[in-house]
Amino acid sequence: MLDLNEVAMFVQVVQAGSFAGAARRLGMPANTLSRRVGQLEQHLGVRLLQRSTRKLVLTDAGRSLHDRSAAQVNELIDAARHLAGDSQEPSGAVRVAAPADFFDVYPMERIAEFLQQYPGVQLDFLLSDGRDDLIDKGIDVAFRGGDLPDSSLVARRINTVFQVLAASPDYLQTHGIPQTVEELSTHECIRPVRPAASTVWNLDGPQGTVSVEVSGRFCANAAQAQLKAALAGLGICLLPLPFLRESLQTGRLIQILPDNGRFKNGLNIVYPSRRQVPLAVSRFVEQIIRHLESDASST
């Protein structure tokens, strides 16, 4: 007799893109999951998946079975989750991809609060400014900054950040404080690495958006490096206000041209699939959103 549990496991493997990803969702060993799908193939007498070290490829038979059964399996799981409601306890490993400087903006104390609230959850962070393939790396959710290219992934923008200009007291004492946006062109400005020798900053202010071409002798791809350069007196930085808040409050940096800054797309939440987001993932994302919105409202 056909085991419908094995059909549901097969659907989960296809939607997760790997046995490892599906195993995390289901809370079972990947080798057990592989064996159960193998039993399904043996019962049906057809190969459903072509396995390789990097990815899974559906056969024609596997695609047909998935297309015919996925909707029903998803509806049953959604119905069960709805009935379970808030009584269901999040558990399992959550694999998170985030920018390298994520914890420079998001306090580790909040991660500790989440893990204390949900003792059955494990958080695995992959911190990198690269954009790993979510399915290939078995990532449950990714936080990515800026604009996203068109893709099949499911994305949701969660905030827009306001970038401000700041410099150290030593730098300003030596080079003076710019009084207009245009004067930035005569200062050392700390910028991301670009092929060109200069960078254009488009700053919003009382007169609308003003563009100024800036240059400087220190450039870095990471925001943390730009912040450290500003603290060391290497020039004027343009960074998100939450990222600079502590340095501004302690006086290690001074905000300049406070009426001018730049709105920039902040973090996006990216999922490999819209369907079957594990409860532990959704609860973690809810916490992130709640705290980031609270931070934004206090700026």
N, C-alpha and C positions, 0 to 999 in steps of 0.2 A: 504493500500500500504506500502511496506517495505521502511523504512526511511534509506537511505544510510548514513546519518550523524550518525545514531546510530550504524551502522556497523563500521564506522570509529572510533567512540568513544570506541567501544568494542575492536578493534584492539589496540588502544592506551593503554587501561587498561591492556591488556595482555602483551604488550611490556614493560610497566612501572612496572609491577608486583604488582600494587596496584591502588586503586581508587585515593588515595591521590597523588601518583606520576604522574598519568595521568592528574589529575586535575591541577597540577602545570604546566604541559606542555601545556595544552589547555587553561589555564587561566580562569577556571570556578570552581564553588564550587563542592567539592567531592560528596555531597549528590545529587546535580543535575545530576552529571555524573552517579551515581548509579541508580537513577530513570530512566534515559534514557536507560541504559543497561537493566534494568528490563522491560521497555516497549518493547525493542527488543525481550527479552525472551518471553514475553506475546504474541507478534505478531507471533513469530515462533512456539509457543506452546512447547518449549523445554527449559530445564535448560542449560545455557551455562557455568556458573561459580558456584562452590561451595565456599561460602564465610565463612571465619572464622576471628577471631580477629587478627590473625598473618599473614595469607597469603591467596591467591586465588588459587584454583585448577580448572583447565579446566575439564569439562566433555568431553565425547567422541564427543558430538555434538558441544561443544565449540571449541574443537581442530580442528574438521573438518571445521567449519566456518572460524576460524583463518587461517588455512593452505590454504584455497581457496581464501581468500580475502586480506590477509596481503600485499602481493606483489603489488597488484593493488592500495591499499590505500596508501602505501609508495611511489609508483611512482607518484601518484597524488599530494601528499604533497611535494615531491621533485620538481616536475614541478612548483608548485605554488611558492615555495621558490626561485627557479631559476628566475622566471619571476619578483618576487618582488625585488631580488637582494639587493643591499646595501640600497635601500630606506626603507626597513623594519626595524623598530626600535625594538631593543631587549627589552623585558619586562618580568615581572613575577619573581617569587622567584627561586633562584638557591641554592640548598642544597649541601654544600661542606663538604667532610670529609678530614681532614688533620692531620699530626702529631701534637702532643701537642706543640712542639717548632716551628711550622711553622712561626709564626710572629716574632720569634727571627732572622730569616733569611730573610723573605720577609717583607719589610717595610709596615706598616699600611698606610703610606701616599699614596702608590700606590693603595690601596683599595679605599681610598677617591677619588683619581683621576678617577678611574673606575666608581664609583657611581655618581660622578659629571657629567661624560660624558654620562651616561645612567641613567637618573632619574627614568625610569620605572622599573629598576631592583632592587631586594632585595637579599642580600647575607646572607644565614644562614650557619654558620660554626659549624661543630661538630669536636672539637679538641680532639684527643685521640691517644695514641700510639697503641691502639687495632685496629683490622681490622673488623669493623662492616660489616654485610651483606648489600650490597648496595641496593638490592631490598627490603629487609625487612625494612630498615630504610628510604626508599624513597630518597636515595642519588642520585643526578644527576651526580656528578663527584667526584672522590677521588684522592688525592695526597698521594702516598705511597712510602716509601724509600726502598732501597735495592732490592734484588732479590725477585721476586714474584713467589708463587707456581703456578703450572698449574691450570687453572680454565677456566670456560666458559666466564669470563669477558673479555672485550676488553681493552687492555693495550698498552700504548705507553711510552717508556722511553724518557725523555726529557733532561736529563743532567747527566754527570758524574762529581763527585766532587773530589777535591784533598785535602786530609787530611795532615795536617802538625803538627809538634811537637812544643809545647810551654810550658813555665813555667813562674812564676812570678820572678821579680828581687830578691825578698827576698829568695825564694827557691834556686835560683842559687847561691846567695851569701853564703848561708849556706852549700849547698851540692856540689857546684861546677858545671861546665858546662860539660856535656858529649861530648867527642871529636869523638867517634865512636858509631855506632849503638849497638855494643856489650856491651858498657858501660851502656846502658839503663837498663840492668839486675840488676845493683847495685843501681838503683834509685827507689824512690817512683813514681809509675806510676798510673795515674787515669784511671780506666777501666770500661767497662760495667760490670754489675753483671753477674757472671758465676758460675756454680757449682764448677769448679776447683779453686784451690788457686792461679793459675797463668794464664796468657793470652799470646798467641803468636801474636806478631805484625810482619807482612810481609811488609817490607818497600822497596820501589823502590829507587834506587840511581845510582851513576856512575858505581858501580860494579854489577848492576842488582838488583835482589830482594834478600834482606838479611832478614832472620828470627831471631827474638830474643824473648826469653821468659821473660816476665816482670811481676812484681807483685807490689802490693801497698796496703795500708790500707784503701783506700777510693774507693768505687765502686758505680756507679749509672747507672740506665737505661736511664735517660734523659740527652741529650747533654747539656741542660742549667745547670743542676746540676753539670756536669763535668766541665763546664766552670767556674762556681762560685768556685768550689774547687780549680781549678788552680789559680784563682785570689787571693784566700785566702792562697796560698802558700803550698797546700797539696801535690803537686807533678807535674809531667809532664803529659800533656794531648795530645791526638791525635784526632784532630777534624777538620772538614771542614774549609778550609781557609776563605770562606766568613763569616762563623760563628765567626771567630776570628779576622777579619780584624780591627774592631774598637779598640779592646783591644791592638792589635799590633801597631796600629798607635799612640795610646796615651801612649804607653810604659808601660801599666799595665801588659802586657805579652811580653815575648821576644821569638822569634822563635829560636829554636835550631836545629842543624844539618840541615840547610836549603836545602842541596842538597838531602835530603832524605824525603820521604813522602809515601803516599799510595793513589792510585786511588780507588775509591769506587763508586758503582752504586748509583746515586743520586735519584731524584724523578721520579716516574712513574705516568702518568695520567691514571686513570682507569675509564671506563664507564660501566654502567650496560648493555648497548646494543650499537651496532654500528649504528643502525638505529635511525632516528628521534631525533638527538641531538638538543635540543632547541637552538635557535639563541643566547639567553642570555648566555647559557653555553659555546658555541663555542667562543663567543667574549671574555668572561672572561678567558678561557684557552689560547686564542691567546695572551692576555696581559701578562699572567704569563710566557709563553714561551719566549716572546720578552724580558722581563726584565731579566729573568734568563740567557738567551743567552748573553745579554749585560753585565751582571755581570761576566759571565765566560770569555768573551773576554778581560775584563779589569784586570783579575788577572795575 
